[in-house]
Amino acid sequence: MTLWLVRAGKQGEREDFAIQNNVAAIGWEELADLSAIQERAEVMDLFQKTFPDEKPNTLRNWESQLWSFIHEINPGDLIGLPLKHRPVIVIGEVTGTYHYVKNNPVGTKHTRQVKSWQEFPRNQFDKDLLASFRALMTVCRIQRNRAEERVRAMLAGKTVTINLKDGDTELETGLDIEQYARDQIVNHINSKFKGHGLAYLVGEVLSAQGYEIRISPEGPDGGVDVLAGRGTLGFESPRLVVQVKAWDTPVDVGVLRELSGVMSTFGADQGLVVSWGGFKSSVEKEAARQFFKIRLWNADDLVRMVQENYEKLPEDIQADLPLKRIWTLVPEEE
């Protein structure tokens, strides 16, 4: 059995379809049904005819990935799908062979069926596994450091401990540089702003955005970690009630419903839930129904807000979280 990385588009455009339909889908919309292909040379010939202007190295890269998706991924293998819009990696077990579905939406016609995806926050994966999941390729095998055994243990609610050596957390091939940087910042915030410190960071981000804030002292908070309002004294709308959950695990819909009651108690216009461990799918669905009242921030959202408002943050936060804006050439995702 093998663990595979299968992405769902450069911008995560196939994620929702994949999760809702329990499939892995790889794009290459220009190609028709590939079920009859039995030789790798046929894949290269097809790519050369369909994409005559592409570089030979690109076509060889695509050939390797497509061949793996059609013939090397087997029922019983595991697929890991890192989500673009949430700090989550979903894992599913392959249950079927390659299948072409002509009537599927654009980009989702080449599929492999999986059992129901299971979600895991990125921070539950060891650094070496995260490094492997940052590979830019659409399809690739992940096998270093007993990767499959460790992920199967996660699915069973267990852990496998290994001793990592120098270089085990690095990726030999191209990687998602943006995600790599975001993971570094997330890990640093996790070490420097634990517990109540995360509420302090969230409050100062809101202050940098122009809110007058009150951060609740450490201890029982009555369901409120931060109060924020516009205007000189914070009396103007929108007036926010903020709950900050520093847990490593996703919060459930009960937190959202609790916030709705607290908003009424405090006379708030809107609410914000910041959950370091992310949100269960039930929370996302409930939040969609309360779009004009409640917002959700996961770890990636908070990092983005820190980056956007960094120059306005207090000196003590900048000292604990030293960031530098740089430009870098991003390799093309293939």
C-alpha positions as CSV (number, residue, x, y, z in Angstrom):
1,M,0.0,0.0,0.0
2,T,1.1,3.6,-0.7
3,L,0.4,7.1,0.4
4,W,-0.1,9.6,-2.5
5,L,-0.4,13.4,-2.8
6,V,-3.2,14.4,-5.2
7,R,-3.9,18.1,-5.4
8,A,-7.2,19.7,-6.4
9,G,-6.1,22.7,-8.6
10,K,-3.6,25.6,-8.2
11,Q,-6.3,27.6,-6.4
12,G,-8.1,24.7,-4.9
13,E,-10.9,25.0,-7.4
14,R,-11.7,21.2,-7.4
15,E,-11.6,20.9,-3.5
16,D,-15.3,21.2,-2.9
17,F,-16.3,18.8,-5.6
18,A,-13.7,16.2,-4.5
19,I,-14.8,16.3,-0.8
20,Q,-18.5,16.4,-1.5
21,N,-18.3,13.5,-4.0
22,N,-15.6,11.4,-2.3
23,V,-13.2,11.5,-5.3
24,A,-9.8,12.6,-6.2
25,A,-9.9,14.6,-9.5
26,I,-6.8,15.9,-11.4
27,G,-7.8,18.3,-14.2
28,W,-6.2,18.0,-17.6
29,E,-9.6,18.8,-19.0
30,E,-8.3,18.7,-22.6
31,L,-7.9,14.9,-22.4
32,A,-10.8,12.5,-23.0
33,D,-11.3,9.1,-21.4
34,L,-7.9,7.4,-20.6
35,S,-9.3,4.0,-19.6
36,A,-7.9,2.3,-22.7
37,I,-4.3,3.5,-22.2
38,Q,-2.1,0.5,-21.3
39,E,1.4,1.8,-22.1
40,R,3.3,4.9,-20.8
41,A,4.3,5.8,-24.3
42,E,0.6,6.3,-25.1
43,V,0.4,8.9,-22.4
44,M,3.4,10.8,-23.8
45,D,2.0,10.6,-27.4
46,L,-1.3,12.0,-26.2
47,F,0.3,14.9,-24.4
48,Q,2.5,15.7,-27.4
49,K,-0.5,15.9,-29.7
50,T,-2.7,17.8,-27.2
51,F,0.0,20.3,-26.0
52,P,2.5,20.6,-28.9
53,D,3.9,23.9,-27.6
54,E,4.8,22.6,-24.1
55,K,8.5,21.9,-23.2
56,P,9.6,18.3,-23.3
57,N,10.5,18.3,-19.6
58,T,7.0,19.5,-18.7
59,L,5.4,16.8,-20.8
60,R,7.6,14.1,-19.2
61,N,6.6,15.4,-15.8
62,W,2.9,15.3,-16.7
63,E,3.3,11.8,-18.2
64,S,4.7,10.5,-14.9
65,Q,1.9,12.0,-12.9
66,L,-0.9,11.0,-15.2
67,W,0.4,7.4,-15.5
68,S,0.6,7.2,-11.7
69,F,-3.0,8.4,-11.4
70,I,-4.3,5.9,-14.0
71,H,-2.3,2.8,-13.2
72,E,0.0,3.0,-10.1
73,I,-2.6,4.2,-7.5
74,N,-4.4,1.1,-6.3
75,P,-7.5,0.4,-4.3
76,G,-6.4,0.4,-0.6
77,D,-3.8,3.1,-1.1
78,L,-4.2,6.4,0.7
79,I,-4.6,9.9,-0.9
80,G,-3.7,13.1,0.9
81,L,-5.3,16.3,-0.3
82,P,-3.9,19.6,1.2
83,L,-6.7,22.2,1.0
84,K,-5.8,25.7,-0.2
85,H,-8.5,27.7,1.7
86,R,-8.2,26.0,5.1
87,P,-5.2,24.8,7.1
88,V,-6.3,21.2,6.6
89,I,-5.2,18.0,4.9
90,V,-7.9,15.5,4.1
91,I,-7.1,11.8,3.8
92,G,-9.0,9.2,2.0
93,E,-8.6,5.5,1.1
94,V,-8.8,4.6,-2.6
95,T,-11.7,2.3,-3.4
96,G,-11.8,2.1,-7.2
97,T,-9.8,2.2,-10.4
98,Y,-9.4,5.2,-12.7
99,H,-12.8,6.4,-13.9
100,Y,-13.7,9.1,-16.5
101,V,-17.0,10.9,-15.9
102,K,-17.9,12.9,-19.0
103,N,-20.7,14.9,-17.3
104,N,-18.7,16.1,-14.3
105,P,-17.8,19.8,-14.1
106,V,-14.7,21.2,-15.8
107,G,-11.5,19.8,-14.3
108,T,-13.2,16.9,-12.4
109,K,-13.7,14.3,-15.2
110,H,-10.6,12.2,-14.4
111,T,-11.3,10.6,-11.0
112,R,-10.4,8.0,-8.4
113,Q,-13.1,7.1,-5.9
114,V,-12.2,7.2,-2.2
115,K,-13.9,6.5,1.1
116,S,-15.2,9.5,3.0
117,W,-12.4,12.0,3.5
118,Q,-11.2,12.6,7.0
119,E,-9.9,16.0,7.9
120,F,-6.8,16.7,9.9
121,P,-5.4,20.2,10.8
122,R,-2.0,20.8,9.3
123,N,-0.5,21.3,12.7
124,Q,-1.3,17.6,13.6
125,F,1.3,16.4,11.0
126,D,5.0,16.2,11.8
127,K,7.3,18.6,10.0
128,D,8.7,16.0,7.5
129,L,5.2,14.9,6.4
130,L,4.2,18.6,5.9
131,A,7.3,19.0,3.8
132,S,6.2,16.2,1.6
133,F,2.7,17.5,1.3
134,R,4.2,20.9,0.1
135,A,5.3,19.3,-3.2
136,L,4.1,21.3,-6.2
137,M,3.2,18.3,-8.3
138,T,-0.4,17.4,-8.8
139,V,0.2,13.7,-8.2
140,C,3.2,12.2,-6.4
141,R,4.1,9.3,-4.1
142,I,4.9,10.1,-0.4
143,Q,7.0,7.4,1.2
144,R,9.9,8.8,3.3
145,N,10.1,8.1,7.0
146,R,7.3,5.4,7.0
147,A,4.8,8.1,5.8
148,E,2.0,5.7,5.0
149,E,2.2,3.8,8.3
150,R,2.1,7.1,10.3
151,V,-0.9,8.5,8.4
152,R,-2.8,5.2,8.8
153,A,-2.1,5.5,12.5
154,M,-3.6,9.0,12.5
155,L,-6.7,7.6,10.8
156,A,-7.0,5.1,13.6
157,G,-6.5,7.8,16.3
158,K,-3.0,6.5,17.1
159,T,0.6,7.9,16.6
160,V,3.8,6.4,15.4
161,T,7.0,8.0,16.8
162,I,10.1,8.1,14.7
163,N,13.5,9.8,15.1
164,L,14.0,12.4,12.4
165,K,17.5,13.1,11.1
166,D,18.8,16.4,9.7
167,G,17.3,17.0,6.3
168,D,14.2,14.8,6.9
169,T,12.0,17.9,7.0
170,E,13.2,19.2,3.7
171,L,11.8,18.4,0.3
172,E,14.2,17.4,-2.5
173,T,11.9,18.6,-5.4
174,G,9.9,21.8,-6.0
175,L,7.7,22.9,-3.1
176,D,4.9,25.3,-2.4
177,I,7.0,28.2,-1.1
178,E,4.0,30.2,0.1
179,Q,2.7,27.3,2.1
180,Y,6.2,26.6,3.5
181,A,6.4,30.2,4.8
182,R,2.9,30.1,6.2
183,D,3.7,26.9,8.0
184,Q,6.8,28.4,9.5
185,I,4.8,31.5,10.8
186,V,2.0,29.2,12.1
187,N,4.6,27.2,14.1
188,H,6.2,30.3,15.5
189,I,2.9,31.8,16.6
190,N,2.0,28.5,18.2
191,S,5.2,28.7,20.3
192,K,5.1,32.4,21.2
193,F,1.4,33.1,21.6
194,K,0.0,30.1,23.4
195,G,-3.3,30.2,25.3
196,H,-4.4,33.7,26.2
197,G,-1.5,35.1,24.1
198,L,-3.4,34.2,21.0
199,A,-6.3,36.4,22.2
200,Y,-3.8,39.2,22.7
201,L,-2.5,38.8,19.2
202,V,-6.0,38.8,17.7
203,G,-7.0,41.9,19.7
204,E,-3.9,43.8,18.4
205,V,-4.6,42.8,14.8
206,L,-8.1,44.2,15.2
207,S,-6.6,47.4,16.8
208,A,-4.3,47.7,13.8
209,Q,-7.4,47.4,11.6
210,G,-8.9,50.5,13.3
211,Y,-11.0,49.1,16.1
212,E,-11.0,50.2,19.8
213,I,-10.5,46.9,21.7
214,R,-10.9,45.4,25.1
215,I,-9.1,42.1,25.7
216,S,-10.5,40.0,28.5
217,P,-8.1,39.1,31.3
218,E,-6.8,35.6,31.5
219,G,-9.2,33.2,33.1
220,P,-13.0,32.7,32.8
221,D,-14.2,35.2,30.1
222,G,-18.0,34.7,29.9
223,G,-17.7,33.6,26.3
224,V,-15.8,36.8,25.2
225,D,-12.1,37.1,24.6
226,V,-12.1,40.4,22.8
227,L,-14.6,43.3,22.4
228,A,-14.0,45.6,19.5
229,G,-15.9,48.7,18.1
230,R,-15.3,51.5,15.7
231,G,-15.0,55.2,16.6
232,T,-12.8,57.0,19.2
233,L,-14.3,55.2,22.2
234,G,-15.4,52.1,20.3
235,F,-19.1,52.9,20.5
236,E,-19.7,53.0,16.8
237,S,-20.7,50.1,14.6
238,P,-19.7,47.5,13.7
239,R,-19.3,46.3,17.3
240,L,-17.7,42.9,17.5
241,V,-17.7,40.1,20.0
242,V,-14.7,37.8,19.5
243,Q,-14.1,34.3,20.7
244,V,-10.5,32.9,20.4
245,K,-9.9,29.1,20.6
246,A,-6.3,28.2,20.9
247,W,-7.0,24.5,20.7
248,D,-5.1,22.3,18.3
249,T,-8.3,20.5,17.3
250,P,-11.2,21.8,15.1
251,V,-14.1,23.4,17.0
252,D,-17.7,22.2,16.4
253,V,-20.9,24.1,15.7
254,G,-21.7,24.5,19.4
255,V,-19.1,27.3,19.6
256,L,-20.8,29.2,16.8
257,R,-24.2,28.9,18.5
258,E,-22.8,30.0,21.8
259,L,-21.3,33.1,20.1
260,S,-24.8,34.0,18.7
261,G,-26.1,34.2,22.3
262,V,-23.2,36.2,23.5
263,M,-23.6,38.7,20.7
264,S,-27.2,39.4,21.9
265,T,-26.0,39.7,25.6
266,F,-23.4,42.3,24.7
267,G,-25.4,44.1,22.1
268,A,-22.9,43.3,19.3
269,D,-23.6,43.7,15.7
270,Q,-21.3,41.0,14.5
271,G,-19.2,38.1,15.8
272,L,-15.8,36.6,15.0
273,V,-14.6,33.1,16.0
274,V,-10.8,32.5,15.7
275,S,-10.0,28.8,16.0
276,W,-6.3,27.8,15.8
277,G,-7.2,24.2,15.0
278,G,-9.8,25.1,12.4
279,F,-13.4,24.2,12.1
280,K,-15.5,21.1,11.5
281,S,-17.5,21.1,8.3
282,S,-20.7,21.6,10.3
283,V,-19.4,25.0,11.4
284,E,-18.6,26.1,7.9
285,K,-22.2,25.2,6.8
286,E,-23.7,27.1,9.8
287,A,-21.5,30.1,9.2
288,A,-22.7,30.3,5.6
289,R,-26.2,30.9,6.9
290,Q,-25.0,33.7,9.2
291,F,-22.7,35.3,6.6
292,F,-23.8,38.9,7.5
293,K,-23.3,38.3,11.2
294,I,-20.4,36.0,11.9
295,R,-17.0,35.4,10.5
296,L,-14.5,32.6,11.0
297,W,-10.7,32.8,11.1
298,N,-8.5,29.8,11.1
299,A,-4.8,29.7,11.6
300,D,-4.1,30.7,8.0
301,D,-6.6,33.5,8.1
302,L,-4.9,34.9,11.2
303,V,-1.5,34.7,9.6
304,R,-2.8,36.6,6.6
305,M,-4.3,39.3,8.8
306,V,-1.0,39.6,10.7
307,Q,0.9,40.0,7.4
308,E,-1.6,42.6,6.1
309,N,-1.3,44.7,9.2
310,Y,2.2,43.9,10.4
311,E,3.6,47.4,10.2
312,K,0.8,48.7,12.5
313,L,1.3,46.0,15.2
314,P,2.9,46.9,18.6
315,E,6.7,46.6,18.9
316,D,6.4,43.8,21.4
317,I,4.5,41.6,18.9
318,Q,6.9,42.5,16.1
319,A,9.8,41.5,18.4
320,D,8.2,38.2,19.2
321,L,7.2,37.6,15.6
322,P,9.9,39.0,13.3
323,L,8.7,39.0,9.7
324,K,10.3,40.4,6.5
325,R,8.5,40.9,3.2
326,I,10.5,39.4,0.3
327,W,10.0,38.7,-3.4
328,T,10.9,35.3,-4.7
329,L,10.5,33.4,-8.0
330,V,7.8,30.8,-7.6
331,P,8.3,27.6,-9.7
332,E,5.5,26.7,-12.0
333,E,3.1,24.1,-10.5
334,E,2.9,21.1,-12.8
